[in-house]
Amino acid sequence: MVSSALAFACTALVLTTGSALAHSKGIYKTEAEAWQRAEQIGCDAVHENNGRWMPCADERELHQQLRKQ
């Protein structure tokens, strides 16, 4: 039982950390920085998310463009 819980916790940590890292690389302090990244990955818009800026019109488009890289 303990080993199953530990395995689950480790898997959850790895999956969560990867997602957080991916998002941290796509969030910028300024709109200009987001525009620069948007142009690099083929987006023609940026959007604001909780006071930070992200490339592309929304996160769905951002993830689609990143998968193409």
Sequence and secondary structure as in RCSB ss.txt:
>XXXX:A:sequence
MVSSALAFACTALVLTTGSALAHSKGIYKTEAEAWQRAEQIGCDAVHENNGRWMPCADERELHQQLRKQ
>XXXX:A:secstr
 HHHHHHHHHHHHHHHHHHHHHHHTT BSSHHHHHHHHHHHT S EEEETTEEEESSSHHHHHHHHHH 
